[in-house]
Amino acid sequence: MTGEMPGPAPDERMRPAGRRNTQGIRIDPEAEVTHEPRQAVLSALVEHEPGVLAEVSGLFSRRQFNIESLTVGPTEDDDVARMTIVIEEPQPGIEQAKKQLQKLVPTISVTELAPETTRRELALIKVSGEKPDDVNAVAEMYGGQAVDVTADSVTVELTGSQQKIDAAVEAFDQFDVHEVVRTGTAALERGGHTLENDD
């Protein structure tokens, strides 16, 4: 007996590819893949009862999901409300948000809406009243209208995509914007598809 262990010599052994961390543990290349954040619109049907909004917002706060906007309102069913939540997260975060939202007791269904979904936002923009005719002209350019006019200010109502509202707010800067209120995104699938079809 030579006392040598059976098997290949050290320089003949296989050397798995990949890096090791500071503890010497091999790093899975798949685990290192970085996912770029993207914007996702989640539409959730929830039981229309007190405390649901607080429960959902609390969940997203605890999980530190990056919420762009959150809107909620009644539906055609008095017992059901629809929440539209716009988040910006990497893909794993979006999937986790959907799973966590679905686990809440008041949640009936959760769907991520397609990019071509109909999205609208309402904005009220209050500007200086020194040039009401010019303000009206800009409002009409964006399909809006004045809903309140005084000697000091003009308040304009606009509805459209987030990009359209962003552009309108920037256009009204020339009139000294006093206040802006935006509802956040409300969204529905195009055509005959409904969330209820997913149940």
ChimeraX attribute file (.defattr): number of C-alpha atoms within 10 A of each C-alpha:
attribute: neighborCount
match mode: 1-to-1
recipient: residues
	/A:1	3
	/A:2	4
	/A:3	5
	/A:4	6
	/A:5	7
	/A:6	6
	/A:7	8
	/A:8	9
	/A:9	8
	/A:10	7
	/A:11	7
	/A:12	8
	/A:13	9
	/A:14	8
	/A:15	7
	/A:16	7
	/A:17	10
	/A:18	9
	/A:19	12
	/A:20	11
	/A:21	8
	/A:22	7
	/A:23	6
	/A:24	8
	/A:25	9
	/A:26	13
	/A:27	13
	/A:28	12
	/A:29	10
	/A:30	7
	/A:31	7
	/A:32	8
	/A:33	8
	/A:34	9
	/A:35	11
	/A:36	9
	/A:37	15
	/A:38	12
	/A:39	16
	/A:40	20
	/A:41	25
	/A:42	21
	/A:43	25
	/A:44	22
	/A:45	22
	/A:46	24
	/A:47	18
	/A:48	20
	/A:49	11
	/A:50	8
	/A:51	9
	/A:52	19
	/A:53	17
	/A:54	10
	/A:55	15
	/A:56	19
	/A:57	15
	/A:58	12
	/A:59	16
	/A:60	17
	/A:61	12
	/A:62	8
	/A:63	13
	/A:64	11
	/A:65	17
	/A:66	16
	/A:67	16
	/A:68	14
	/A:69	16
	/A:70	20
	/A:71	16
	/A:72	21
	/A:73	11
	/A:74	15
	/A:75	13
	/A:76	8
	/A:77	10
	/A:78	9
	/A:79	11
	/A:80	18
	/A:81	20
	/A:82	25
	/A:83	24
	/A:84	24
	/A:85	23
	/A:86	22
	/A:87	22
	/A:88	18
	/A:89	20
	/A:90	15
	/A:91	16
	/A:92	10
	/A:93	19
	/A:94	22
	/A:95	13
	/A:96	14
	/A:97	20
	/A:98	17
	/A:99	12
	/A:100	14
	/A:101	21
	/A:102	18
	/A:103	12
	/A:104	14
	/A:105	11
	/A:106	19
	/A:107	20
	/A:108	19
	/A:109	18
	/A:110	23
	/A:111	16
	/A:112	18
	/A:113	19
	/A:114	13
	/A:115	11
	/A:116	9
	/A:117	13
	/A:118	16
	/A:119	18
	/A:120	18
	/A:121	18
	/A:122	17
	/A:123	21
	/A:124	21
	/A:125	22
	/A:126	25
	/A:127	24
	/A:128	22
	/A:129	18
	/A:130	15
	/A:131	14
	/A:132	20
	/A:133	10
	/A:134	13
	/A:135	22
	/A:136	16
	/A:137	13
	/A:138	17
	/A:139	21
	/A:140	14
	/A:141	10
	/A:142	17
	/A:143	14
	/A:144	19
	/A:145	19
	/A:146	18
	/A:147	12
	/A:148	11
	/A:149	15
	/A:150	11
	/A:151	10
	/A:152	12
	/A:153	19
	/A:154	23
	/A:155	24
	/A:156	23
	/A:157	18
	/A:158	22
	/A:159	18
	/A:160	19
	/A:161	17
	/A:162	17
	/A:163	10
	/A:164	16
	/A:165	21
	/A:166	12
	/A:167	12
	/A:168	21
	/A:169	17
	/A:170	11
	/A:171	15
	/A:172	19
	/A:173	12
	/A:174	11
	/A:175	18
	/A:176	13
	/A:177	18
	/A:178	13
	/A:179	11
	/A:180	13
	/A:181	11
	/A:182	15
	/A:183	15
	/A:184	21
	/A:185	22
	/A:186	23
	/A:187	21
	/A:188	18
	/A:189	17
	/A:190	13
	/A:191	8
	/A:192	6
	/A:193	10
	/A:194	12
	/A:195	18
	/A:196	9
	/A:197	7
	/A:198	9
	/A:199	8
